[in-house]
Amino acid sequence: MTIALLSLTLESSLRGNGASVARIVPYAALHYMAYEEYRRWIILGFPNVEQGPILDLVAGSIAGGTAVICTYPLDLVRTKLAYQVKGAVKLSLREYKPSEQVYKGILDCVKTIYRQNGLRGLYRGMAPSLYGIFPYSGLKFYFYETMKTYVPEEHRKDIIAKLACGSVAGLLGQTITYPLDVVRRQMQVQAFSSSNLEKGKGTFGSIAMIAKHQGWRQLFSGLSINYLKVVPSVAIGFTVYDSMKVWLKVPSREDTAIAALTEERSNAAPAHSS
């Protein structure tokens, strides 16, 4: 029985892993690329804007929303594959029945959802994702850049310093926005569970309903476990991101913005003089 339990546990833990891997690559690429582009566009559009953590907060928030919109169907598929359960798995204290497979894989899951609910079905639960990613992504960049200002100049390129700043950014950002993540997942797996979540309640109505029926602690259920994934993930992500820019000799954001502004002003000068 022990071997069977371990087998079921391992199988359950790996469900949706393929979709998760397929999602994270374009998501991370879009996230960081969009962040740099939005930051540059804001500086070009508003030359007098202060280049500090607030700018990172705004650019990071919009970039996070962009990445979520582009990759959300894969996030939905990941959750569906991870939670696809029909009927009770545990029949008795000593008898277990493998859960029935609803979807055969990523493509089958996408086709099934689209066939049953259309394009709208592939974006079910995206509203709380956007509500959550805007503050989470923005706060993540905000805290990361803010923490770096407290690091002595001679240590800002150290891997340990970047990992520490990224860890704090992930910890604070995840803690503040976690209730929205709980609502998102409950909406995504609603078809598989007898959740108290009612259709049409909306994101904030759902938060109130969860707090009322399940208690406010439910809004932070699993947060400590999530730290084990999110905190090192964000720390490593920021560290690799900054290190790759140095390795590829990408000009600093400040130098790029100054060069772009200088070029724009030089192009505009002849037009004014004529």
C-alpha positions in Angstrom: 0.0 0.0 0.0 2.9 2.3 0.8 4.3 1.9 -2.7 0.9 2.6 -4.2 0.5 5.8 -2.2 3.9 7.0 -3.2 3.1 6.3 -6.8 -0.1 8.2 -6.6 1.6 11.1 -4.8 4.3 11.3 -7.4 1.9 11.1 -10.3 -0.2 13.9 -8.8 2.8 16.1 -8.1 3.9 15.8 -11.8 0.5 16.5 -13.3 0.6 19.8 -15.3 4.4 19.9 -15.2 4.7 19.9 -19.0 2.2 22.8 -19.3 4.1 24.6 -16.6 7.4 24.2 -18.4 5.8 25.2 -21.7 4.4 28.3 -20.1 7.3 29.6 -18.1 9.7 30.1 -21.0 7.5 32.5 -23.0 6.1 34.0 -19.8 9.5 34.9 -18.4 10.8 36.2 -21.8 7.8 38.4 -22.3 7.8 39.6 -18.7 11.4 40.9 -18.7 11.3 42.1 -22.3 8.1 44.0 -21.8 9.3 45.5 -18.6 12.3 47.0 -20.3 10.3 48.2 -23.2 7.5 49.8 -21.1 10.1 51.4 -18.9 11.8 52.9 -22.0 8.5 54.1 -23.5 7.5 55.8 -20.3 10.8 57.6 -20.1 10.5 58.7 -23.8 6.8 59.7 -23.3 7.4 61.5 -20.0 11.0 62.8 -20.1 10.6 64.5 -16.7 9.5 61.3 -14.9 11.7 60.3 -12.0 13.7 57.2 -12.8 13.3 55.3 -9.6 11.4 52.5 -7.9 8.0 54.1 -8.8 8.8 53.8 -12.5 9.8 50.2 -11.9 6.5 49.6 -10.2 4.4 51.0 -13.1 6.5 49.3 -15.8 6.6 46.0 -14.0 2.9 46.0 -13.4 2.0 46.6 -17.1 4.7 44.0 -18.2 3.2 41.4 -15.8 -0.3 42.0 -17.3 1.0 41.7 -20.8 2.8 38.4 -20.0 -0.3 36.9 -18.3 -2.6 37.8 -21.2 -0.3 36.2 -23.7 0.3 33.0 -21.8 -2.8 32.6 -19.6 -4.3 29.6 -21.6 -1.2 27.6 -20.6 -1.6 28.6 -17.0 -5.2 27.4 -17.1 -4.1 24.1 -18.7 -1.4 23.6 -16.1 -4.0 24.0 -13.3 -6.6 21.8 -15.0 -4.0 19.0 -15.5 -2.8 19.2 -11.9 -6.3 19.1 -10.4 -8.1 16.8 -12.8 -9.9 14.5 -10.4 -13.3 12.7 -10.8 -14.7 11.0 -7.8 -13.0 10.1 -4.6 -9.5 8.8 -4.7 -9.6 7.3 -1.3 -12.2 4.5 -1.0 -11.2 3.3 2.5 -8.4 3.3 4.9 -6.5 0.7 2.9 -8.0 1.0 -0.6 -7.1 3.6 -3.1 -8.4 4.1 -6.6 -6.3 6.1 -9.1 -8.1 9.3 -10.1 -9.8 9.2 -13.5 -7.9 11.1 -16.2 -10.0 13.8 -17.8 -7.5 15.2 -20.2 -4.8 13.2 -22.0 -2.3 16.1 -22.4 -1.8 19.8 -23.1 -3.3 19.8 -26.6 -6.2 17.6 -25.6 -6.9 19.9 -22.6 -6.9 23.0 -24.9 -9.2 21.4 -27.5 -11.6 20.1 -24.9 -11.9 23.5 -23.1 -12.3 25.3 -26.4 -14.9 22.8 -27.7 -17.0 23.1 -24.5 -16.7 26.8 -23.7 -15.0 28.5 -26.7 -12.2 31.0 -26.5 -13.7 32.5 -23.4 -13.2 29.2 -21.6 -9.4 29.4 -22.2 -9.4 32.7 -20.2 -11.6 31.6 -17.3 -10.2 33.1 -14.1 -8.0 35.5 -15.9 -9.5 38.6 -14.1 -8.1 37.6 -10.6 -4.9 36.7 -12.4 -4.6 40.2 -13.8 -5.7 41.8 -10.5 -3.0 39.7 -8.8 -0.2 40.1 -11.4 -0.5 43.9 -11.7 0.4 44.5 -8.0 2.6 41.4 -7.7 4.7 42.0 -10.7 5.0 45.7 -10.0 5.8 45.2 -6.4 8.3 42.6 -7.3 10.3 45.0 -9.4 9.7 47.8 -7.0 11.1 45.9 -4.0 14.0 44.5 -6.0 15.1 47.8 -7.2 14.5 49.4 -3.8 16.5 46.7 -2.0 19.4 47.2 -4.4 19.7 50.9 -3.4 20.6 49.7 0.1 23.4 47.6 -1.2 26.8 49.3 -1.2 27.9 50.2 -4.8 30.9 47.9 -4.7 28.7 44.9 -3.9 25.8 45.4 -6.2 27.2 43.1 -8.8 27.7 40.3 -6.3 25.5 37.2 -6.9 24.7 36.9 -3.2 23.5 40.5 -3.0 21.2 40.0 -6.0 19.8 36.7 -4.6 19.1 38.4 -1.3 17.3 41.4 -3.0 15.3 39.0 -5.2 14.3 36.9 -2.2 12.9 39.8 -0.3 11.1 41.1 -3.4 9.5 37.7 -4.0 8.6 37.3 -0.3 6.9 40.6 0.1 5.2 40.6 -3.3 3.8 37.1 -2.9 2.5 37.8 0.6 0.6 40.9 -0.4 -1.1 39.5 -3.4 -1.6 35.8 -2.4 -5.4 36.0 -1.7 -5.9 36.9 -5.4 -4.0 33.8 -6.4 -6.2 31.6 -4.2 -9.3 33.0 -5.9 -7.8 32.5 -9.3 -7.1 28.8 -8.7 -10.5 28.1 -7.1 -12.1 29.7 -10.3 -9.9 27.6 -12.6 -10.7 24.2 -10.8 -14.4 25.1 -10.1 -15.6 22.4 -12.5 -13.7 19.7 -10.5 -14.7 20.7 -7.0 -17.7 21.4 -4.8 -16.3 24.9 -3.9 -18.5 27.5 -2.2 -17.4 29.8 -4.9 -20.4 30.9 -7.0 -20.4 31.8 -10.6 -20.7 35.5 -11.5 -19.5 36.7 -8.1 -16.4 38.4 -9.5 -12.9 38.5 -8.0 -13.5 40.6 -4.9 -17.0 39.1 -4.3 -15.2 35.7 -4.4 -12.7 36.9 -1.8 -15.5 38.0 0.5 -17.3 34.7 0.0 -14.2 32.6 0.8 -13.6 34.6 3.9 -17.2 34.2 4.9 -17.6 30.5 4.3 -14.1 29.2 4.8 -12.6 31.9 7.0 -10.0 34.6 6.2 -7.2 32.1 6.9 -8.2 30.2 3.8 -7.1 33.2 1.7 -3.6 32.5 2.8 -3.8 28.7 2.8 -0.6 27.2 1.4 1.3 30.5 1.5 4.2 29.1 3.5 4.6 26.2 1.0 4.4 28.7 -1.9 7.3 30.6 -0.4 9.5 27.5 -1.0 8.8 27.9 -4.7 8.3 31.6 -5.3 11.0 33.1 -3.2 14.0 31.2 -4.7 12.3 31.4 -8.2 12.1 35.2 -8.1 15.6 35.5 -6.5 17.1 33.3 -9.2 15.1 35.0 -12.0 16.3 38.5 -11.1 19.9 37.3 -10.6 20.0 35.5 -14.0 18.3 38.4 -15.6 20.9 41.0 -14.3 23.8 38.6 -14.9 22.8 37.9 -18.5 22.6 41.6 -19.2 26.2 42.0 -17.9 27.4 38.9 -19.8 25.8 40.0 -23.1 27.1 43.6 -22.5 23.6 45.1 -22.7 23.8 48.9 -22.0 22.4 49.9 -18.6 18.8 51.1 -18.7 19.8 54.6 -17.7 22.4 54.8 -20.5 19.8 53.5 -23.0 17.1 56.0 -21.9 19.6 58.9 -22.0 20.7 57.9 -25.5 17.1 57.6 -26.7 16.1 61.0 -25.3 19.2 62.6 -26.8 18.5 61.1 -30.2 14.8 62.1 -30.1 15.7 65.7 -29.1 18.4 65.9 -31.9 15.8 64.7 -34.4 13.3 67.2 -33.2 15.7 70.2 -33.3 15.9 70.5 -37.2 12.1 70.4 -37.4 11.7 73.3 -34.9 14.5 75.3 -36.6 12.9 75.0 -40.0 
